[in-house]
Amino acid sequence: YMSYLNLFMFAMLTLVLGANYAVLFVGWEGVGLCSYLLIGCWFHKQSASNAGMKAFIVNRIGDAGFLAGMFLVFVTFGTLDFRAVADAAGAMPVEGAAFGTLSLITLLLFVGATGKSAQIPLYVWLPDAMEGPTPVSALIHAATMVTAGVYLIVRSAAIFNLSQTAQLAVVLVG
């Protein structure tokens, strides 16, 4: 249990301290794995095992969107570095009502954020996650993991600012 908690903290620090999308994704996946292990910590309870599996599966759905968005970031900007992407995005025009590559990138990143932050429609894992030990629930729900999706959007703000479609989606889901 304590090893999983420490591994979760290591993954969260990796997520936050990474200077590019690739390192953020490594921490992102680590947090998802640790949440599965921590929620299902009391594996002798079937409900805890099911809750851990549900969290893992729903997070993988969001992760698929994040991974696809990350690949599009690389194809579009030629890098995954946050600063270089922000600099390159600063020279691009706002897409406005049109739906283009930047809108697709931001919407895919937003799918990842909704999975990790338990927003509509990928919120179904969060209530079941209460099956885990109380410190795990506090760690996942209040402190870190649920805010990781918000962190991803903030780190990608330079791209989100160029897509009115994505901004509308964030407002509606939020």
VENDACOR-V263247 format. One line per field, one symbol per residue. ss: DSSP state (2 for helix, 1 for strand, 0 for the rest). psi: psi as a letter, one per 20 degrees, with the letter a starting at -180 (. if undefined). Layout:
ss=???
psi=???
//
This chain:
ss=022222222222222220012222222222222222222000000222222222222222222222222222222220001222222222000000000022222222222222222000000222222220022222222220222222222220222200022222222220
psi=ghghghhghghghgghiqjrhghhhghghgggghgghhgkgmiiphhgggggggggghhhghhggggghghhggggijrjpgghggghhhiqqpiciqoaghggghhghhgghhghjlrpjkiihghhiihrqghgggggghgfghihhggggghjhhghiiohghggggggh.
//
